[in-house]
Amino acid sequence: MKAEIKIYKGIEYVLVSQLPAEQQTIISQTISKRLYIKILIDGKIVGNCLQYKDYDFWYENVYRQGDKPLQTRVLETEKDTSALVDG
């Protein structure tokens, strides 16, 4: 199931630790650590977050492509997200 969007001061994000266990496992193996963000909420730093646009892209192009081998999904996603990571 796709996670609901969280919004704080205009930042659309998901908290990875609140995703279903299966998604947490796969996301940790398939998404660049450089895409993780930290958000200051009420004086506390909340880490382990992803911008919702990055999570949404991952969900549609990696997680929902479960019929393909994991390595193939990783390589295809890295190619497709190179602009996100490098830009």
PyMOL commands that set and color helices and strands:
alter all, ss='L'
color gray80, all
select helices_A, chain A and resi 16-18+21-30+33-35+52-61+63-65+70-80+82-86
alter helices_A, ss='H'
color red, helices_A
select strands_A, chain A and resi 6-8+11-15+36-41+44-51
alter strands_A, ss='S'
color yellow, strands_A
deselect
rebuild
show_as cartoon
